[in-house]
């Protein structure tokens, strides 16, 4: 889920709190979309395939 975040952001911040929810396994061969919404030091992530959400995360970040 970190792959969609800017490298500069990741170099300057570390996760402070992670809330992660796995909904369903993604099967081999399916295309995956990773989505992220950023609100200050909070990011909301989704892993989606074939229109269905397979994982969600809410991460609170703090500066290193």
Secondary structure, 3 states (H helix, E strand, C coil): CHHHCCHHHHHHEEEEEEEEEECCCCCCCCCCEEEEEEECCEEEEEEEECCEEEEEEEEEEEEC
